Amino acid sequence: MNKRLKILFVCGRNKRRSPTAERIFRQDHRMQVRAVGLGETSPRRVREDDLLWADLILPMERKNASRIKAMFPKVDPFPPIEILDICDDYTFMDKKLIAVLQEAVTAAIERFTEEQDECRS
């Protein structure tokens, strides 16, 4: 992969899961990362320019993906979405959350890059 993948991590409130993902992947040479939340009280709430920036959106839950699409129906083309299936049972920087994120994000990136390679061939 020549360019760094721009990944947008999304969770409900941007307080535990997505900020943890941003922190642990911030120095990863494969990607640039941002973390956002969907709630009105999120420290960093998702905006249209986040979606336009992203190559890949990684919401923590299926309901997060549905909500993003409902919030921004005019974004076209919508970046690909890979749902991580990580429930809101962890605290910020929880060791178990870090392990789950590392596994889920690595798998999501591999699927995404394989699909991109198939489209180019």
Kinemage of the C-alpha trace (Angstrom):
@kinemage 1
@onewidth
@group {chain A} dominant
@subgroup {mainchain}
@vectorlist {calphas} color= white
{ca met a 1} P 0.000 0.000 0.000
{ca asn a 2} L 1.601 3.254 -1.133
{ca lys a 3} L -0.529 5.833 0.631
{ca arg a 4} L -1.688 5.754 4.203
{ca leu a 5} L -5.293 4.705 4.614
{ca lys a 6} L -7.538 7.361 6.198
{ca ile a 7} L -9.650 5.637 8.824
{ca leu a 8} L -12.550 7.170 10.717
{ca phe a 9} L -13.388 5.385 13.990
{ca val a 10} L -16.958 5.952 15.151
{ca cys a 11} L -18.774 5.173 18.377
{ca gly a 12} L -21.762 6.612 20.193
{ca arg a 13} L -20.227 9.254 22.430
{ca asn a 14} L -16.533 9.400 21.450
{ca lys a 15} L -15.431 8.801 25.021
{ca arg a 16} L -14.117 5.226 25.204
{ca arg a 17} L -13.943 3.007 22.128
{ca ser a 18} L -13.182 5.374 19.254
{ca pro a 19} L -10.704 7.531 21.234
{ca thr a 20} L -8.929 4.345 22.339
{ca ala a 21} L -8.716 3.224 18.709
{ca glu a 22} L -7.383 6.617 17.656
{ca arg a 23} L -4.745 6.571 20.387
{ca ile a 24} L -3.458 3.056 19.700
{ca phe a 25} L -3.411 3.418 15.894
{ca arg a 26} L -2.134 7.013 15.763
{ca gln a 27} L 1.452 5.873 15.141
{ca asp a 28} L 0.569 3.009 12.773
{ca his a 29} L 2.433 3.561 9.490
{ca arg a 30} L -0.461 2.074 7.478
{ca met a 31} L -3.017 4.711 8.410
{ca gln a 32} L -4.102 8.182 9.406
{ca val a 33} L -6.873 8.112 11.977
{ca arg a 34} L -9.670 10.204 13.436
{ca ala a 35} L -12.164 9.344 16.164
{ca val a 36} L -15.673 10.758 16.308
{ca gly a 37} L -18.931 10.188 18.112
{ca leu a 38} L -22.544 10.416 17.070
{ca gly a 39} L -24.063 11.936 20.199
{ca glu a 40} L -24.716 15.626 20.610
{ca thr a 41} L -22.471 15.725 23.673
{ca ser a 42} L -19.564 13.925 21.974
{ca pro a 43} L -16.257 15.765 22.449
{ca arg a 44} L -15.704 15.351 18.691
{ca arg a 45} L -18.965 14.854 16.833
{ca val a 46} L -18.943 13.430 13.306
{ca arg a 47} L -19.171 16.013 10.520
{ca glu a 48} L -19.589 15.719 6.787
{ca asp a 49} L -15.950 16.661 6.201
{ca asp a 50} L -14.909 13.627 8.298
{ca leu a 51} L -16.783 11.378 5.893
{ca leu a 52} L -15.325 13.118 2.853
{ca trp a 53} L -11.837 12.726 4.338
{ca ala a 54} L -12.154 9.006 5.124
{ca asp a 55} L -11.147 6.103 2.898
{ca leu a 56} L -12.769 3.692 5.340
{ca ile a 57} L -15.250 4.139 8.183
{ca leu a 58} L -14.972 1.744 11.119
{ca pro a 59} L -18.015 2.065 13.377
{ca met a 60} L -17.973 0.053 16.571
{ca glu a 61} L -21.543 -1.232 16.136
{ca arg a 62} L -24.059 -1.803 13.345
{ca lys a 63} L -26.371 0.843 14.829
{ca asn a 64} L -23.530 3.388 14.518
{ca ala a 65} L -23.271 2.670 10.787
{ca ser a 66} L -27.011 3.066 10.268
{ca arg a 67} L -27.032 6.317 12.191
{ca ile a 68} L -24.141 7.801 10.191
{ca lys a 69} L -25.923 7.074 6.933
{ca ala a 70} L -29.152 8.591 8.254
{ca met a 71} L -27.340 11.726 9.465
{ca phe a 72} L -25.611 12.330 6.117
{ca pro a 73} L -27.901 11.089 3.328
{ca lys a 74} L -26.413 13.466 0.741
{ca val a 75} L -22.836 12.211 1.013
{ca asp a 76} L -22.152 10.500 -2.291
{ca pro a 77} L -20.141 8.433 -2.741
{ca phe a 78} L -20.254 7.237 0.831
{ca pro a 79} L -16.944 5.760 2.016
{ca pro a 80} L -16.901 2.010 2.608
{ca ile a 81} L -17.990 0.895 6.059
{ca glu a 82} L -16.661 -2.117 7.959
{ca ile a 83} L -18.468 -2.715 11.246
{ca leu a 84} L -16.130 -3.779 14.045
{ca asp a 85} L -18.810 -5.328 16.298
{ca ile a 86} L -17.307 -4.021 19.530
{ca cys a 87} L -19.907 -3.409 22.220
{ca asp a 88} L -19.759 -0.569 24.721
{ca asp a 89} L -18.525 -2.690 27.650
{ca tyr a 90} L -15.068 -1.183 28.085
{ca thr a 91} L -13.407 1.836 29.613
{ca phe a 92} L -11.016 4.145 27.775
{ca met a 93} L -7.697 2.363 27.089
{ca asp a 94} L -8.926 -0.879 28.716
{ca lys a 95} L -6.401 -3.643 27.941
{ca lys a 96} L -9.147 -5.962 26.715
{ca leu a 97} L -10.528 -3.220 24.470
{ca ile a 98} L -7.068 -2.624 23.006
{ca ala a 99} L -6.689 -6.333 22.194
{ca val a 100} L -10.172 -6.507 20.626
{ca leu a 101} L -9.525 -3.355 18.597
{ca gln a 102} L -6.149 -4.561 17.328
{ca glu a 103} L -7.665 -7.802 16.088
{ca ala a 104} L -10.827 -6.260 14.598
{ca val a 105} L -9.104 -3.307 12.927
{ca thr a 106} L -6.367 -5.481 11.421
{ca ala a 107} L -9.003 -7.835 9.967
{ca ala a 108} L -11.074 -4.909 8.626
{ca ile a 109} L -8.046 -3.343 6.928
{ca glu a 110} L -7.082 -6.661 5.367
{ca arg a 111} L -10.614 -7.135 3.966
{ca phe a 112} L -10.702 -3.577 2.677
{ca thr a 113} L -7.302 -3.754 0.965
{ca glu a 114} L -8.152 -7.128 -0.607
{ca glu a 115} L -11.364 -5.666 -2.016
{ca gln a 116} L -9.479 -2.637 -3.319
{ca asp a 117} L -6.870 -4.888 -4.971
{ca glu a 118} L -9.633 -6.939 -6.613
{ca cys a 119} L -11.246 -3.780 -7.997
{ca arg a 120} L -7.933 -2.689 -9.537
{ca ser a 121} L -7.327 -6.021 -11.303
